[in-house]
Amino acid sequence: MFVIALKIGFCYAIVPPDEPSGGRMKRLITQKISLDRAHIAVTAAVLALACSYLLGSGLDWSQIETSGPEPAALAAPPTVPSEPPAVLASVGAVPEVALKPALPAAAEAPDPGWNELVRRLASKAIGYDGRAAIYLKDLQKGRVWAYHADDLFPSASLIKLPIMFAIFNKITHGDLSLQTRLRLERRDRVGGSGSLKWYHEGSQFTVRQLLEKMIDESDNTATRMLINEVGLSYLQQQFPRMGLLYTEIYPEGMSLRSSAVTYENYTTAREMASLLDKVYHGEAVDNYSSQLMMDILKRQHSRSRIAKFLPRGWEIAHKTGLLRRACHDSAVVFSPHGDYILVVLTGQNRNYHAAKDFIADLGRTTFRFFDKDPSFYARAAEYRTARRRPAPRA
């Protein structure tokens, strides 16, 4: 009603009273139409305001405006308890420390001596006139440095190391014994390394004797006798089970030809190191077999490569290899300050003498580090100082 009265009063107010009745009537009609439209708009606005109020009367306007309710009125979000429910109930709330992420363990401080050792080894390997691969593992601290450790090289006599593993596996399963005696036949004779080729036909040797000959003297005849006993196919099946993906064995690869062969016995520095690592930790077949293999590897008499500069009182368990321009040595070195594995493979050598000297030099470098030679740390300090020193201005 208020709106209607307002419209009538407004119409009379805006139309002059002295205007003729005909014109006045037309003007009133025009103004009425305009006011009807305004009335519709005002009514719609009033209805919208009323509806908004009715719909929003149940909202908690204070909760929306403020940053948050009091802690007592706010339910805690679900969290993963850091303690069993019984413990949490007794405490009454999750301790603040339980909500903080655990701090990572402190990283081991860098060893400048180790960094200097790695720098020297890398420098020697890069400068070598031939192919080279190196794998070094500190067995005390678990740190590893590798140089082309996955490159393929002819295994030469290093193939006798996984052969020994496979023989011990057969012994463990009861299919063979260390005391089993094998007879030397004409077909077993092989030239090259070893003394068994000079024995009479019909001579008998235990499996243990043949294993010792195969590793100590790198005896090719002893190797042939063992392979004939267990079968080449058995060895080919066992190598992948040892975790060897690249190390292979073929009849042609076992030949003593100095030229290249179609099916070569390849290996890598990393895989040879993995076998020695298993022997060291008692994981080669089983602990007893690992101890026997380690004893056999310690008996090798070759001192022309890694063992050439071995300090007095240190021990080394290793296997060497030399064939088709390849010269290798893979060793576990036992030092007073920590044991380590060092595997060095070389290939495309111009002469074996230079290859042996190169391997011996790498061995001597590692000996000095593990013997706590202060020159490693002094040289490392000089190197860091030189890197920090600003270049002279022109």
ChimeraX attribute file (.defattr): number of C-alpha atoms within 10 A of each C-alpha:
attribute: neighborCount
match mode: 1-to-1
recipient: residues
	/A:1	6
	/A:2	6
	/A:3	10
	/A:4	12
	/A:5	10
	/A:6	10
	/A:7	18
	/A:8	14
	/A:9	10
	/A:10	14
	/A:11	18
	/A:12	13
	/A:13	10
	/A:14	11
	/A:15	15
	/A:16	10
	/A:17	10
	/A:18	7
	/A:19	11
	/A:20	9
	/A:21	10
	/A:22	9
	/A:23	11
	/A:24	16
	/A:25	13
	/A:26	11
	/A:27	15
	/A:28	17
	/A:29	13
	/A:30	13
	/A:31	19
	/A:32	17
	/A:33	11
	/A:34	11
	/A:35	17
	/A:36	14
	/A:37	12
	/A:38	13
	/A:39	16
	/A:40	11
	/A:41	11
	/A:42	13
	/A:43	13
	/A:44	12
	/A:45	12
	/A:46	12
	/A:47	11
	/A:48	12
	/A:49	11
	/A:50	12
	/A:51	12
	/A:52	11
	/A:53	11
	/A:54	10
	/A:55	9
	/A:56	11
	/A:57	10
	/A:58	8
	/A:59	9
	/A:60	9
	/A:61	10
	/A:62	10
	/A:63	11
	/A:64	10
	/A:65	8
	/A:66	8
	/A:67	8
	/A:68	11
	/A:69	11
	/A:70	8
	/A:71	8
	/A:72	7
	/A:73	8
	/A:74	9
	/A:75	7
	/A:76	8
	/A:77	5
	/A:78	6
	/A:79	8
	/A:80	8
	/A:81	14
	/A:82	13
	/A:83	12
	/A:84	8
	/A:85	10
	/A:86	9
	/A:87	13
	/A:88	14
	/A:89	11
	/A:90	8
	/A:91	10
	/A:92	9
	/A:93	10
	/A:94	16
	/A:95	13
	/A:96	7
	/A:97	9
	/A:98	12
	/A:99	12
	/A:100	8
	/A:101	7
	/A:102	8
	/A:103	6
	/A:104	6
	/A:105	6
	/A:106	6
	/A:107	6
	/A:108	6
	/A:109	6
	/A:110	8
	/A:111	10
	/A:112	17
	/A:113	21
	/A:114	19
	/A:115	14
	/A:116	20
	/A:117	21
	/A:118	19
	/A:119	13
	/A:120	15
	/A:121	21
	/A:122	17
	/A:123	11
	/A:124	15
	/A:125	22
	/A:126	12
	/A:127	10
	/A:128	15
	/A:129	16
	/A:130	17
	/A:131	17
	/A:132	28
	/A:133	22
	/A:134	26
	/A:135	24
	/A:136	24
	/A:137	19
	/A:138	17
	/A:139	18
	/A:140	10
	/A:141	10
	/A:142	8
	/A:143	11
	/A:144	13
	/A:145	17
	/A:146	18
	/A:147	19
	/A:148	16
	/A:149	22
	/A:150	16
	/A:151	17
	/A:152	17
	/A:153	24
	/A:154	27
	/A:155	29
	/A:156	24
	/A:157	25
	/A:158	26
	/A:159	23
	/A:160	22
	/A:161	21
	/A:162	22
	/A:163	22
	/A:164	19
	/A:165	22
	/A:166	23
	/A:167	25
	/A:168	27
	/A:169	18
	/A:170	16
	/A:171	17
	/A:172	16
	/A:173	9
	/A:174	9
	/A:175	11
	/A:176	16
	/A:177	16
	/A:178	15
	/A:179	11
	/A:180	13
	/A:181	15
	/A:182	18
	/A:183	13
	/A:184	21
	/A:185	14
	/A:186	11
	/A:187	11
	/A:188	19
	/A:189	18
	/A:190	20
	/A:191	14
	/A:192	11
	/A:193	15
	/A:194	19
	/A:195	15
	/A:196	22
	/A:197	19
	/A:198	11
	/A:199	11
	/A:200	11
	/A:201	14
	/A:202	11
	/A:203	12
	/A:204	16
	/A:205	17
	/A:206	15
	/A:207	23
	/A:208	18
	/A:209	16
	/A:210	23
	/A:211	26
	/A:212	21
	/A:213	23
	/A:214	29
	/A:215	28
	/A:216	20
	/A:217	20
	/A:218	24
	/A:219	24
	/A:220	27
	/A:221	26
	/A:222	29
	/A:223	26
	/A:224	19
	/A:225	23
	/A:226	21
	/A:227	17
	/A:228	12
	/A:229	13
	/A:230	15
	/A:231	11
	/A:232	17
	/A:233	11
	/A:234	13
	/A:235	21
	/A:236	16
	/A:237	11
	/A:238	19
	/A:239	19
	/A:240	13
	/A:241	11
	/A:242	17
	/A:243	12
	/A:244	18
	/A:245	12
	/A:246	17
	/A:247	23
	/A:248	20
	/A:249	23
	/A:250	16
	/A:251	10
	/A:252	13
	/A:253	20
	/A:254	19
	/A:255	16
	/A:256	15
	/A:257	11
	/A:258	9
	/A:259	8
	/A:260	11
	/A:261	14
	/A:262	8
	/A:263	13
	/A:264	20
	/A:265	24
	/A:266	19
	/A:267	25
	/A:268	25
	/A:269	29
	/A:270	21
	/A:271	21
	/A:272	28
	/A:273	23
	/A:274	17
	/A:275	19
	/A:276	28
	/A:277	19
	/A:278	16
	/A:279	24
	/A:280	21
	/A:281	13
	/A:282	17
	/A:283	16
	/A:284	24
	/A:285	19
	/A:286	15
	/A:287	15
	/A:288	15
	/A:289	19
	/A:290	21
	/A:291	17
	/A:292	14
	/A:293	24
	/A:294	20
	/A:295	13
	/A:296	21
	/A:297	23
	/A:298	19
	/A:299	17
	/A:300	20
	/A:301	14
	/A:302	16
	/A:303	13
	/A:304	15
	/A:305	25
	/A:306	30
	/A:307	23
	/A:308	16
	/A:309	17
	/A:310	20
	/A:311	13
	/A:312	7
	/A:313	8
	/A:314	13
	/A:315	16
	/A:316	21
	/A:317	22
	/A:318	28
	/A:319	30
	/A:320	29
	/A:321	19
	/A:322	20
	/A:323	18
	/A:324	17
	/A:325	19
	/A:326	24
	/A:327	30
	/A:328	28
	/A:329	27
	/A:330	26
	/A:331	25
	/A:332	26
	/A:333	26
	/A:334	17
	/A:335	18
	/A:336	12
	/A:337	11
	/A:338	13
	/A:339	19
	/A:340	24
	/A:341	24
	/A:342	25
	/A:343	30
	/A:344	30
	/A:345	31
	/A:346	28
	/A:347	22
	/A:348	16
	/A:349	18
	/A:350	12
	/A:351	12
	/A:352	17
	/A:353	12
	/A:354	15
	/A:355	27
	/A:356	20
	/A:357	15
	/A:358	21
	/A:359	26
	/A:360	21
	/A:361	18
	/A:362	23
	/A:363	24
	/A:364	18
	/A:365	19
	/A:366	22
	/A:367	20
	/A:368	17
	/A:369	18
	/A:370	20
	/A:371	14
	/A:372	13
	/A:373	14
	/A:374	12
	/A:375	13
	/A:376	19
	/A:377	19
	/A:378	13
	/A:379	14
	/A:380	20
	/A:381	15
	/A:382	11
	/A:383	13
	/A:384	11
	/A:385	11
	/A:386	11
	/A:387	10
	/A:388	9
	/A:389	8
	/A:390	8
	/A:391	8
	/A:392	5
	/A:393	4
	/A:394	3
